[in-house]
Amino acid sequence: MNGPQITVVGNVGGEPRLRSLADGTYVADFRVAMTPSRFDKTSESWVDQETLWFSVTCWRTLAEHAHMSVHKGDKVIVTGTFSTRTWTDKDGIDRFSNEIDASSGGVDLTRGPITQRRFVRTTVADNGESTTEPSDEAITVDTYTGEVLSEQAEADHVAA
């Protein structure tokens, strides 16, 4: 999608919702709020402006990772393509929403350190055989729930 690129730092307004499309593509949606502030020379203080809300859509692996990693209240950084959608609600009132088609995102480290955990994606072929994508120091997790599937891998990770 073409359009202006935007980076927003804000707080997640609710738990990300993960869904799978008919072709198996994962999509995650969540909202991010940010309140800009401006310096008021008259009062010589910072004054909060109106809170802006952004609807964020993540696709494929980013959607899976956002669903496992981002939670309500987290301070996040989201980068992607910005657009504004307008519609008329059931009462005839014109509405709009700020939307970001995310290309990347993460938790803001000003709130504390984060340890990235790589995982091995396990897939089942049509013939019933399991295959995995190798990764050094990997932890096998369920990509939908985030549940650790390999206890030994978790123990090895914690010990490292």
N, C-alpha and C positions, 0 to 999 in steps of 0.2 A: 504494500500500500504506500502510495506517495503522499507526502504531506509534511508539515513542519514537525521537526523533532523536538521533544520536550523532556526535561528531567525534573521530576518532582520529588521533594523530600517531605514526607508527611507521615501520619499515623493511620494504620489500617482500621477501618470502621467496623469490620465484621469478619468472621471466618471465611476464607476463600471457599468458593463452591466449585468442585471439580465434576466435570461430566465428560462423557465419551460420545463423539458423533458416530453416525452409522458406519463410517469408514474406519473407525477405531482411533481417530485423532482426539487427543485430550485437549480440553479447553477449561481454563480456570478463570473465574471472575471474582473480583473483590473491589471494595471502594477505599480510597485514600483521601483523607482530609488534611489540608494544610492551611494555616492561618498566617498570612503575611503580616509583617509589622513595618511601620514607617516611623522615622524620627520626626517628632513634632517640635519645630524650633521654638514655637510659642511657649509650650510647657517644658521644653528641654527634656523630653522623655520619649520612650518608644511607645507607640500606640498600636494595638492590634487592629487589623482590618477585618473585613468579613471573611469567614471561613469559606474556602473553596473546596468543593468535592470533585473527585475524579473517579470515574468508573474504569477499572483496569481489566483488560482481557489479556491472558497469557495463553500461548499455544504450545502444543506438543510437550517436549521435555521440560521447558520452562513452566508449563502449567502443572506438571507433576511435582516439580521441585517447589514451586510456590505453595502448592497445597500441603506439602509435607513440612515446609519451613516457616511460613508466614502465619501469624495469628493476630487476632483482634488486639489492638493496642500497640503492636510492634511499630517502631519507627523504621520506615523503609525508604529506599531510594529506587525509583522506577524511571526507566528511560524508554521512550518509544515514540510512535507517531500519534500526534494530537489531532483530534477532530471534535466538532461540536455537533450534537444531534438535536433536532427540534421536533416537537410533536404537540398535538392538542389533546389534553386529557378529557375524561368523560364529562367534566363540567364545562368544557369549552375553553379552558384556560391554556394559553400557549406555554409550553415548558421547554427546557433545554437541559442537556447534560454534557459535561466535559468528559471526553473519553480518550483513553490511551491504549493503543494496541502495542503492548509491551514487547520490546526486543531484549531487555535485560532488567534485572532487579535484584535487590538484596536487602538485608537487614542493615540499618545504619549502625556503625561501630561506635558511635559516640555514647551509646547506652551500655556498652560492655563488649568483651571479646566473644568471638564466635569461632567454633572449630568446624571446618568443613568436613563432611563425611562422604566419601565416595561410595558408590554402591555398584553391585553387579546386577545387571538386568537379566532376569531369567525369562526365557520364552519357551513356549511349547509349540513344536512344529505340528503340521497336520498328521504326521505319522505317530504322534504321541511322545516323541523324544524331546528331552529338555536340552536347551543350549544356553550357554552364558557368554556374556562379553567379559573377557578378562580385564582386571584392573588391579594395580599394586595396592596393597593394604586396603582391600575393598571389604565392605560390609554388604551382605545380601539383605535387601529389604523388599517388602511388598510395595509396589509403586503406587498403589491406591491408598493403603492405610498407613504406610510408613513403618509398619511393624518389622522389627528385626527378625529375619528368618534364619540367620546363622549365628547361634550362640557363641561358637568358637571364634568366629570373626569378630564379634562384639568384645569378647574377652581379650583377644589379641590387640584390638584397637585401644581399649582402656589401659592395658598394660604398657603400651608404647609411649 
